[in-house]
Amino acid sequence: MTKQTKILGGVLAGIALGAIVAMVISSDKDSALKDKVGDWFCDLLDKSKDKIAGVADMVKDQADRIKT
């Protein structure tokens, strides 16, 4: 990826996240939407933690291989 592509992707992701947060904050009447978005964020966070843990394990394995 080029630098411009990464920047554009980050900007678009920020816009999307901002829109979701704005919908959640502004929709006081519809708690079902808040629950769905909250569940989506929790699932996203759980998946991210799993991926980070996997990457950390791979880095540890590589470091152990280099040391030996």
SEKEBA-24013 format. One line per 3 residues: number of its first residue (from 1); their letters; for each residue x, y, z of N, C-alpha, C. Coordinates in Angstrom, 2 decimals. Layout:
BEGIN
NUM	a	X Y Z X Y Z X Y Z ~ ... .
END
This chain:
BEGIN
1	mtk	0.84 -1.19 0.00 0.00 0.00 0.00 0.87 1.24 0.00 ~ 0.41 2.21 -0.71 1.15 3.47 -0.70 0.72 4.31 0.49 ~ 1.49 5.33 0.74 1.20 6.20 1.88 -0.16 6.88 1.71 .
4	qtk	-0.46 7.30 0.49 -1.73 7.97 0.22 -2.91 7.03 0.46 ~ -2.75 5.76 0.09 -3.82 4.79 0.28 -4.08 4.56 1.76 ~ -3.02 4.47 2.53 -3.17 4.28 3.98 -3.87 5.48 4.62 .
7	ilg	-3.49 6.67 4.19 -4.11 7.89 4.74 -5.59 7.93 4.38 ~ -5.90 7.64 3.13 -7.30 7.66 2.68 -8.11 6.61 3.43 ~ -7.55 5.43 3.62 -8.25 4.38 4.37 -8.51 4.79 5.80 .
10	gvl	-7.52 5.44 6.42 -7.69 5.91 7.79 -8.76 6.98 7.90 ~ -8.78 7.89 6.94 -9.78 8.95 6.95 -11.18 8.36 6.78 ~ -11.33 7.43 5.85 -12.64 6.82 5.63 -13.09 6.01 6.85 .
13	agi	-12.17 5.31 7.48 -12.51 4.56 8.69 -12.92 5.51 9.81 ~ -12.24 6.64 9.93 -12.60 7.63 10.94 -13.98 8.21 10.70 ~ -14.28 8.48 9.45 -15.61 9.01 9.11 -16.69 7.99 9.47 .
16	alg	-16.46 6.74 9.12 -17.45 5.70 9.41 -17.64 5.54 10.92 ~ -16.55 5.51 11.65 -16.64 5.38 13.10 -17.34 6.59 13.72 ~ -17.04 7.76 13.23 -17.71 8.96 13.72 -19.21 8.94 13.47 .
19	aiv	-19.60 8.45 12.29 -21.03 8.36 11.98 -21.73 7.37 12.90 ~ -21.08 6.26 13.19 -21.69 5.27 14.09 -21.84 5.83 15.50 ~ -20.80 6.49 15.98 -20.86 7.08 17.32 -21.93 8.16 17.38 .
22	amv	-22.05 8.97 16.34 -23.07 10.01 16.31 -24.47 9.40 16.34 ~ -24.68 8.31 15.61 -25.99 7.66 15.63 -26.31 7.12 17.02 ~ -25.33 6.54 17.68 -25.55 5.99 19.01 -25.87 7.10 20.01 .
25	iss	-25.13 8.16 19.95 -25.33 9.26 20.89 -26.66 9.96 20.66 ~ -27.04 10.14 19.40 -28.24 10.90 19.10 -29.52 10.09 19.23 ~ -29.44 8.78 19.27 -30.66 7.97 19.30 -30.99 7.56 20.73 .
28	dkd	-31.50 8.50 21.50 -31.87 8.21 22.88 -33.10 7.31 22.96 ~ -33.97 7.38 21.98 -35.22 6.65 22.03 -35.04 5.18 21.65 ~ -34.11 4.89 20.77 -33.97 3.54 20.24 -32.81 2.83 20.90 .
31	sal	-33.10 2.14 22.00 -32.04 1.45 22.71 -31.61 0.18 21.98 ~ -32.44 -0.33 21.08 -32.06 -1.52 20.31 -30.87 -1.22 19.42 ~ -30.84 -0.04 18.83 -29.71 0.36 17.99 -28.44 0.47 18.83 .
34	kdk	-28.58 1.04 20.02 -27.43 1.16 20.91 -26.91 -0.22 21.29 ~ -27.81 -1.15 21.56 -27.40 -2.50 21.92 -26.66 -3.19 20.78 ~ -27.20 -3.03 19.56 -26.57 -3.65 18.40 -25.18 -3.08 18.15 .
37	vgd	-25.06 -1.76 18.22 -23.77 -1.12 17.99 -22.81 -1.48 19.11 ~ -23.30 -1.50 20.33 -22.45 -1.88 21.46 -21.95 -3.31 21.33 ~ -22.82 -4.22 20.91 -22.42 -5.60 20.70 -21.39 -5.70 19.58 .
40	wfc	-21.59 -4.91 18.52 -20.66 -4.92 17.40 -19.27 -4.44 17.85 ~ -19.23 -3.37 18.66 -17.95 -2.87 19.16 -17.29 -3.91 20.07 ~ -18.06 -4.59 20.90 -17.49 -5.62 21.78 -16.92 -6.77 20.95 .
43	dll	-17.66 -7.19 19.93 -17.16 -8.26 19.07 -15.89 -7.83 18.35 ~ -15.88 -6.60 17.88 -14.69 -6.08 17.18 -13.49 -6.03 18.12 ~ -13.72 -5.60 19.34 -12.64 -5.54 20.33 -12.13 -6.94 20.66 .
46	dks	-13.03 -7.90 20.81 -12.62 -9.28 21.10 -11.79 -9.86 19.95 ~ -12.23 -9.61 18.72 -11.48 -10.11 17.57 -10.10 -9.47 17.50 ~ -10.05 -8.17 17.80 -8.77 -7.47 17.77 -7.82 -8.03 18.83 .
49	kdk	-8.34 -8.30 20.01 -7.51 -8.87 21.07 -6.97 -10.23 20.66 ~ -7.81 -11.04 20.02 -7.37 -12.36 19.57 -6.27 -12.24 18.53 ~ -6.44 -11.32 17.58 -5.43 -11.15 16.55 -4.12 -10.64 17.13 .
52	iag	-4.21 -9.70 18.06 -3.00 -9.16 18.68 -2.29 -10.24 19.49 ~ -3.05 -11.07 20.17 -2.45 -12.17 20.93 -1.75 -13.15 19.99 ~ -2.36 -13.42 18.85 -1.74 -14.31 17.87 -0.44 -13.73 17.32 .
55	vad	-0.45 -12.45 17.04 0.76 -11.79 16.53 1.83 -11.79 17.61 ~ 1.45 -11.54 18.84 2.42 -11.55 19.94 3.05 -12.93 20.08 ~ 2.26 -13.98 19.95 2.80 -15.33 20.03 3.78 -15.60 18.89 .
58	mvk	3.44 -15.14 17.69 4.34 -15.33 16.55 5.65 -14.59 16.76 ~ 5.59 -13.39 17.31 6.80 -12.61 17.56 7.66 -13.31 18.61 ~ 7.03 -13.83 19.66 7.78 -14.55 20.70 8.46 -15.78 20.11 .
61	dqa	7.75 -16.52 19.26 8.33 -17.70 18.63 9.53 -17.33 17.77 ~ 9.39 -16.28 16.99 10.50 -15.84 16.14 11.68 -15.39 16.98 ~ 11.41 -14.68 18.07 12.49 -14.24 18.95 13.20 -15.43 19.58 .
64	dri	12.45 -16.45 19.96 13.06 -17.65 20.53 13.93 -18.37 19.49 ~ 13.46 -18.40 18.25 14.23 -19.04 17.19 15.53 -18.29 16.94 ~ 15.48 -16.98 17.00 16.66 -16.18 16.75 17.66 -16.36 17.87 .
67	kt	17.19 -16.46 19.10 18.08 -16.61 20.25 18.81 -17.95 20.25 ~ 18.16 -18.99 19.73 18.79 -20.32 19.76 19.64 -20.58 18.57 .
END
